[in-house]
Amino acid sequence: MPLDLVVPDLLLAAGAPPRLAAARLRHAEKWLARAEHALDPAAGTLAWLAAVHGLAEPAPYAAVALAGEGRDAAGDWLRADPVHLRIDQDSVILHDASVLDLAREESDALAATLRGHFARDALTLDAVAPQRWYVRVPEGELPVTVPLDRANGHNVFGRLPKGGHRVNWPALLTEAQMLLAEHAANAAREPAKPAANGVWFWGEGAALASVERRYAIVHAREPFALGLARLSGAEAREPPAAIADVDLVRAGESALVLLDALTAPLHRGDEDAWIAAAEALDERWFAGLEKAVERFGAVRLVLPLGERVRIATLTPSARWRWYRPRKPLAAHA
């Protein structure tokens, strides 16, 4: 398809807050009603992007994302993202960095403490951004992990990293949790903000020289998407303000736009922010879909939802399907 619009967390899984599950977006609902639908078995946004670019699971999410950050990604890498771990009776629930709102100074202080501890296992920690940390791992020590988007909101037991030879990964997670729980930076945060009291290892794999070129242009801020763009030779750009600002591609080429403004508000439970972001997407992106189809010839709405991805394809014939009744967003989940 000439244009793929990837919009995570527009369609919400069962159990979403009632106010969000009841949200109505008139332009999105209009075009979802007129589209042709298919389901892809990819488990989330990153898994779908990986599969589109020809990467088998487990994809080297950390190494590709590091390339997207503009860093040297040679070697074996893991993400080691800061998280909040909440004890809930007999479980420990993981919440990703969306809930933390870590400042650069806090991130640097926390990472400095872990850097020295990780060095004992020859692990090199690189806190590229407050919410995105990476660890270079010695050869032969990569564990098998659960991606952060599949662990978020769940009990960590049963999802801990496994494997390696010399590094005891579950023990290392526990040790990191103990160090961070006692850290002065976290003491200063509480009780106003959640503590960054853990890390989550995920995205294991080695650096890649290249990946399949699927798009000519990739509009994104997400490092994994940017890494795929750079490794495939696509042009990487910031997402534009509206669909009318997306540049045309040449015949036979495609463009991708990743619109992930809904994810952070959903994960931190900010219903007002999610609704405001959804309404902005409806006006700036979905309202202009008819003209976009005219310009590009076809547009796909790629809507990740849990363990699958809904793909709604719009071609010029969609404008004539006015007779199809609109359904609430929740009906497409």
Summary of the structure (lengths in Angstrom):
residues: 333
radius of gyration: 20.6
end to end distance: 22.5
largest distance: 65.6
contacts: 1090
relative contact order: 0.25
helix: 37%
strand: 23%
